[in-house]
Amino acid sequence: MLYNAAHSVLLTLHGADDPLGHVVNKSHPSWQTKDGWWLWSSNQGTLVLAGIILILVGLWVASKVKTGDTSQGSEAYVTKNRFAHMIEVICVYLREEVARPLLHDRTDKLMPFLWTIFFFVLVNNLLGLIPITDALHLFHLPPFVGDTPTQNIWVTGTLAVIAAVVFNGAAIVRLGPGGFVKHMTGGLPWYMFPVALLLLVIEAAGQFIIKPFALALRLFANMTAGHVLIATLLGMAGIAIASVIAAQSVGGNLVAAVVSVLAIIALTFLELFVAFLQAFVFMFLTTIFISLMDHHDEHGHEHEHGHAHGHEHAHA
């Protein structure tokens, strides 16, 4: 009886009877229509919460980063808060070291979107590490917020579609409709029409299907795998601790519990790193996909850059 009671409490803390149940999106029966449509879910709540956090924190950081009155001298350009300074450093790094070498003159126009996609994915990843739905379940509250939206293929798919609209739209604006099609055919002459048509089909599939699918699947798979693994170890630790409480094979179960808890701690830190990494990867791949559909001549650009440096050295 003691074993069953302890196991029941741990499962309540765990929030599900299986690891996948701990990870997937949840909805309360009162939020579902007769046709099975969900009017609200835990992922929706987290997405809204992430949006609110981004707006409020973004406005606050902007107030700390903005230039002060010129009468303050050099102090007018110093960020007044350490956290705001950290966000500023991240933004400058993403713009100058990641995006600008790829996007060149389009960097400043596209950075608001790229910053938004990075921080939105990051905040959702971080919120997913907080056991919000487990706490709600413990207090018998419906799961109106919680879980990790970025381990939901529908959420990552929507983000990928938005990214695809941006990188294809940027390509059409940059090249023009005709130039966009010509770029995908490799500029082949008209008498190679069959080959050009084949290339167009392949490139169109890559631009509109494969690249967005890769973005969606990469984020979904990485976020799901880590959470399922942690949930599995939580279940193992729960069973081992319950067995120790019930005085069943205390030695072996105690070792299993300690090893499981240590593994959970290590994996949580790893998931924290993955949360940042996957946000960066999503933003970086989107940047690459934008830069691939461009008509600038890299060799010519480098030649002009070197020529300019030559003049500078000559004047020196």
C-alpha positions in Angstrom: 0.0 0.0 0.0 2.9 2.4 0.9 4.5 1.5 -2.5 1.4 2.3 -4.4 0.8 5.5 -2.6 4.4 6.7 -3.1 4.3 5.7 -6.8 1.0 7.5 -7.2 2.4 10.7 -5.8 5.4 10.5 -8.0 3.3 9.9 -11.1 1.2 12.9 -10.1 4.4 15.0 -10.0 5.5 13.5 -13.2 2.2 14.5 -14.8 1.8 11.4 -17.0 1.9 7.6 -16.9 4.4 7.4 -19.9 7.3 9.6 -21.0 5.5 10.7 -24.2 2.4 11.8 -22.3 4.7 14.1 -20.3 5.9 15.8 -23.5 2.9 16.1 -25.8 0.5 19.0 -26.1 -2.5 18.8 -23.6 -6.0 20.1 -23.6 -8.9 20.0 -21.1 -12.1 18.2 -22.2 -14.1 21.4 -21.6 -11.9 23.2 -24.2 -12.7 20.6 -27.0 -15.6 20.7 -29.4 -17.9 17.8 -30.2 -16.0 17.4 -33.4 -12.7 16.9 -31.6 -11.3 20.4 -32.2 -9.2 21.9 -29.5 -10.2 25.5 -28.7 -7.2 25.9 -26.3 -4.2 23.8 -25.2 -1.1 24.0 -23.1 1.0 24.8 -26.1 -1.2 27.7 -27.1 -0.9 29.1 -23.6 2.9 28.9 -23.8 3.0 30.6 -27.2 0.9 33.5 -25.9 3.1 33.7 -22.8 6.3 33.7 -24.9 4.8 36.5 -27.0 4.0 38.6 -23.9 7.5 38.0 -22.5 9.1 39.0 -25.8 7.1 42.2 -26.0 7.5 43.3 -22.3 11.2 42.3 -22.0 11.9 43.7 -25.5 10.5 47.1 -24.6 12.4 47.1 -21.3 15.7 46.1 -22.9 15.2 48.8 -25.6 14.7 51.4 -22.9 18.0 50.4 -21.3 20.0 50.2 -24.6 18.8 53.4 -26.2 21.2 56.4 -26.4 20.8 58.9 -23.6 21.1 62.7 -23.6 24.3 64.0 -25.2 25.0 66.1 -22.1 26.0 62.8 -20.4 29.0 62.4 -22.7 30.2 58.9 -23.3 27.8 57.6 -20.6 24.9 58.3 -22.9 26.0 55.3 -25.0 26.5 52.9 -22.2 23.7 50.3 -21.5 22.5 50.7 -18.0 21.7 47.1 -17.1 23.7 43.9 -17.2 20.9 41.7 -18.5 20.0 44.3 -21.2 23.7 44.5 -22.1 23.8 40.7 -22.5 20.8 40.9 -24.9 22.4 43.7 -26.8 25.6 41.7 -27.2 23.6 38.7 -28.5 21.8 40.9 -31.0 25.0 42.6 -32.2 26.7 39.2 -32.6 23.8 37.8 -34.6 23.8 40.8 -36.8 27.5 41.5 -37.4 29.0 38.0 -37.2 26.2 35.8 -38.4 23.9 37.7 -40.7 26.0 40.5 -42.3 28.6 38.2 -43.9 25.8 36.4 -45.7 23.2 39.2 -46.3 25.5 42.2 -46.9 23.4 45.2 -47.8 20.1 43.5 -46.8 21.2 42.8 -43.2 19.5 45.8 -41.5 16.2 45.3 -43.3 16.0 41.6 -42.4 17.4 41.6 -38.9 14.1 42.5 -37.1 12.6 39.2 -38.5 15.7 37.2 -37.8 16.0 38.5 -34.2 12.3 37.8 -33.7 12.5 34.2 -34.9 15.6 33.6 -32.7 14.2 35.0 -29.5 10.7 33.5 -30.1 12.1 30.0 -30.5 14.5 30.5 -27.6 11.9 31.7 -25.1 9.6 28.8 -26.1 12.4 26.4 -25.7 13.3 27.8 -22.2 9.6 27.8 -21.1 9.5 24.1 -22.0 12.1 23.3 -19.4 9.9 24.6 -16.7 7.5 21.9 -15.4 4.4 24.2 -15.5 1.9 21.6 -16.5 3.2 19.2 -13.8 2.7 21.9 -11.2 -0.9 22.6 -12.6 -1.6 18.9 -12.5 -0.4 18.7 -8.9 -2.9 21.4 -7.9 -5.6 19.8 -10.0 -5.7 22.8 -12.4 -6.3 22.4 -16.2 -3.3 22.6 -18.5 -4.0 26.1 -19.8 -0.2 26.8 -20.2 3.0 24.7 -20.3 4.8 22.1 -22.2 7.2 22.9 -25.1 5.5 24.3 -28.2 8.7 23.8 -30.3 8.4 20.0 -29.8 5.0 20.2 -31.5 5.3 19.6 -35.3 2.4 21.9 -36.0 4.1 24.8 -34.3 7.6 24.1 -35.8 5.8 23.6 -39.2 4.1 27.0 -38.9 7.4 28.7 -38.0 9.0 27.0 -41.0 6.2 28.2 -43.3 6.7 31.7 -42.1 10.4 31.4 -42.6 9.8 30.0 -46.1 7.5 33.0 -47.0 10.3 35.4 -45.9 13.2 33.8 -47.6 11.3 33.2 -50.9 9.7 36.6 -50.7 13.1 38.2 -50.1 14.5 36.3 -53.2 11.6 37.5 -55.4 12.1 41.1 -54.2 15.8 40.9 -54.8 15.8 39.1 -58.2 12.3 39.9 -59.5 9.9 37.1 -60.6 11.8 36.4 -63.8 15.2 36.5 -62.1 13.8 34.2 -59.4 12.8 31.6 -62.0 16.1 32.0 -63.9 18.1 31.5 -60.7 16.4 28.2 -60.1 17.1 27.0 -63.7 20.7 27.9 -63.4 20.5 30.4 -66.3 20.3 27.7 -68.9 19.6 28.8 -72.5 16.2 28.2 -74.1 17.3 25.3 -76.2 18.0 23.3 -73.0 14.4 23.8 -72.0 13.8 20.1 -70.8 16.9 20.3 -68.5 15.9 23.7 -67.3 12.4 22.5 -66.6 13.7 19.6 -64.6 16.0 21.9 -62.6 13.1 24.2 -62.0 11.0 21.4 -60.5 13.8 20.2 -58.3 14.7 23.7 -57.1 11.1 24.6 -56.5 10.6 21.5 -54.4 13.7 22.4 -52.4 12.6 26.1 -51.9 9.0 25.5 -51.1 9.0 22.0 -49.5 12.3 20.5 -48.5 13.9 23.5 -46.8 10.8 24.4 -44.7 10.4 20.7 -43.9 14.0 20.5 -42.8 13.6 23.5 -40.5 10.4 22.1 -39.0 11.7 18.6 -38.5 15.1 19.6 -37.1 13.6 21.7 -34.3 10.8 19.3 -33.6 13.1 16.2 -33.3 15.7 17.9 -31.2 13.3 19.3 -28.7 11.2 16.2 -28.4 14.1 13.8 -28.0 15.6 15.5 -25.0 12.3 16.0 -23.3 11.3 12.3 -23.8 14.7 11.2 -22.4 14.4 13.4 -19.3 10.8 12.2 -18.8 11.9 8.5 -19.1 14.6 9.1 -16.4 12.1 10.9 -14.2 9.9 7.8 -14.4 12.8 5.5 -13.6 13.8 7.7 -10.7 10.2 7.8 -9.4 9.9 4.0 -9.4 13.3 3.6 -7.7 12.4 6.2 -5.0 9.0 4.6 -4.4 10.7 1.2 -4.0 13.1 2.7 -1.5 10.3 4.3 0.4 8.5 0.9 0.5 11.7 -0.8 1.6 12.0 -3.0 -1.4 15.6 -3.8 -2.6 16.8 -0.6 -0.9 20.4 -0.8 -2.0 19.9 -1.4 -5.7 17.0 1.0 -6.0 18.9 3.7 -4.1 21.8 3.4 -6.6 19.3 3.5 -9.5 17.6 6.6 -8.0 20.9 8.5 -7.5 22.2 7.6 -11.0 18.8 8.7 -12.5 18.7 12.0 -10.7 22.3 12.8 -11.6 21.6 12.0 -15.2 18.5 14.2 -15.1 20.5 17.1 -13.8 23.2 16.6 -16.5 20.5 16.3 -19.3 18.7 19.4 -18.0 21.9 21.5 -18.5 22.3 19.9 -21.9 18.7 20.8 -22.8 19.5 24.4 -21.7 22.3 24.4 -24.2 20.2 22.8 -26.9 17.5 25.4 -26.3 19.9 28.1 -27.3 21.6 26.0 -30.0 18.3 25.2 -31.8 17.1 28.8 -31.7 20.4 29.8 -33.3 20.3 27.0 -35.9 16.8 27.9 -37.0 17.7 31.6 -37.4 21.1 30.7 -39.0 19.5 28.3 -41.6 16.9 30.9 -42.4 19.7 33.4 -43.0 21.5 30.9 -45.3 18.4 30.2 -47.3 17.9 33.9 -47.9 21.5 34.4 -49.0 21.5 31.4 -51.4 18.9 33.2 -53.5 21.0 36.2 -54.5 22.6 37.5 -57.6 25.6 39.3 -56.1 29.0 38.1 -57.5 31.1 37.1 -54.5 34.3 37.1 -56.5 33.5 40.6 -57.9 32.7 41.8 -54.4 35.9 40.4 -53.0 37.8 41.9 -55.9 36.3 45.3 -55.3 36.9 45.0 -51.6 40.6 44.1 -52.2 40.9 46.9 -54.8 39.6 49.4 -52.2 42.1 48.2 -49.6 44.8 48.6 -52.3 43.9 52.2 -52.7 43.9 52.7 -48.9 47.4 51.3 -48.7 48.5 53.4 -51.6 47.2 56.6 -50.0 48.8 55.6 -46.7 
